[in-house]
């Protein structure tokens, strides 16, 4: 796995799948910032890349789960 686009996407996916209910509030905030930063960076750097659609979909799911409409 040497594709930075894939790394950005997978980092966000893993953090999102881990959940945050069991984490302290500060850790939840940190994970939320990392998820959002990974996905938005991926979309900014690789808007037409092979993980662009997946990143956009995951970002939408992230916002929806956090009721950030």
C-alpha positions as CSV (number, residue, x, y, z in Angstrom):
1,X,0.0,0.0,0.0
2,X,2.0,2.9,-1.3
3,X,-0.8,5.0,-2.7
4,X,-1.3,8.1,-0.5
5,X,-4.9,8.4,-1.7
6,X,-5.7,5.0,-0.4
7,X,-4.0,5.7,2.9
8,X,-6.0,8.8,3.5
9,X,-9.2,6.9,2.8
10,X,-8.4,3.9,4.8
11,X,-7.3,5.9,7.8
12,X,-10.7,7.7,7.9
13,X,-12.5,4.4,7.3
14,X,-10.8,2.6,10.2
15,X,-11.3,5.5,12.6
16,X,-15.0,5.7,11.6
17,X,-15.5,1.9,12.0
18,X,-13.8,1.9,15.4
19,X,-16.6,4.0,16.8
20,X,-16.3,6.6,19.5
21,X,-18.9,5.7,22.1
22,X,-16.3,4.1,24.3
23,X,-13.8,6.9,24.0
24,X,-13.3,9.9,26.2
25,X,-14.7,13.2,24.8
26,X,-11.2,14.5,23.9
27,X,-10.4,11.3,22.0
28,X,-13.7,11.5,20.1
29,X,-12.9,15.1,19.1
30,X,-9.5,14.0,17.9
31,X,-10.8,11.2,15.9
32,X,-13.5,13.4,14.3
33,X,-10.9,15.9,13.3
34,X,-8.7,13.1,11.8
35,X,-11.6,11.6,9.9
36,X,-12.6,14.9,8.4
37,X,-9.1,16.0,7.7
38,X,-8.2,12.7,6.0
39,X,-11.2,12.8,3.7
40,X,-11.2,16.4,2.8
41,X,-7.4,16.3,2.1
42,X,-7.9,13.2,-0.1
43,X,-10.6,15.0,-2.0
44,X,-8.5,18.2,-2.4
45,X,-5.4,16.4,-3.5
46,X,-7.0,13.7,-5.7
47,X,-10.4,15.1,-6.8
48,X,-10.6,12.6,-9.7
49,X,-8.7,9.8,-8.1
50,X,-9.9,6.2,-7.7
51,X,-10.9,6.9,-4.0
52,X,-12.6,10.2,-4.6
53,X,-16.1,8.8,-4.8
54,X,-15.5,6.6,-1.8
55,X,-14.1,9.5,0.2
56,X,-17.0,11.7,-0.7
57,X,-19.5,9.0,0.3
58,X,-17.7,8.3,3.6
59,X,-17.5,12.0,4.4
60,X,-21.3,12.3,3.8
61,X,-21.9,9.3,6.1
62,X,-19.6,10.9,8.7
63,X,-21.5,14.2,8.6
64,X,-24.9,12.4,8.7
65,X,-23.9,10.2,11.7
66,X,-22.8,13.3,13.5
67,X,-26.0,15.2,12.5
68,X,-24.0,17.8,10.7
69,X,-26.3,18.5,7.8
